[in-house]
Amino acid sequence: MAKVVKGKQFRKGKQDDILPFERENYIIMGIGLLVIILGYIALSGNQVEGFLPLTVAPILLVLGYCVIIPIGIMYRKKEKPPKPQEVTPPPTQQ
């Protein structure tokens, strides 16, 4: 028997296993995580007024957090339209 909860229908004993992310999403988010880690490594330099901690690190962190990770979350593969099937003529009898 189905049970309606707030406009959604659930079946007893069954769960819909829907994964919203695909392989490409995880790859893009992994690249974002690597860029963020590189940003923190550049930020941890010993120089107080060096090029890496003051320039490169903030750029990498903003790029990772604000660009690459959201792209990884929102990316969806474009679905290809189905190909029209070829119609083969019936064999002729001679």
ABEGO torsion letter per residue (X at the ends): XBBBBGGBBBBBGBBBBBBABBAAAAAAAAAAAAAAAAAAAAAABABABBAAAAAAAAAAAAAAAAAAAAAAAABBBBBBBBBBBBBBBBBBBX
